[in-house]
Amino acid sequence: MWYLLRIETAIDQAQTALESLLQEYKIKLNHQKKFDYKPSFSLKPIQINIAFAAPLGYRAAKLVVTADDVIKQMLQAHHVDLVRDSEVKQALFKVGNHVRRAFESAMTCRG
């Protein structure tokens, strides 16, 4: 059972880090006063029904959705020239790192 706690902790840490990044980019976008813009969105977003046997599956899915939201905010900020190429590349790497770390925690556990 210790491995479930380890996975849960990894997901929680990644979720917290991604929510922090999401807030950072939302603030950047909301505080720019140079011009008005409309947030980007998908005309035909993909909807996926999910079903997991364990609550950790849903938490992992929420982590992926949060990562997607962060990436959308980052690319929007880059598109309206609020962040540089190098900054967005580093931030995208950070997002991927958090998600990979959470999922790798599950791969190292043997039940």
Secondary structure, DSSP 8 states (H G I E B T S, - for coil): -HHHHHHHHHHHHHHHHHHHHHHHHHHHHHT--S--------SS--------SSHHHHHHHHHHHHHHHHHHHHHHHHHTTSS-HHHHHHHHHHHHHHHHHHHHHHHT---
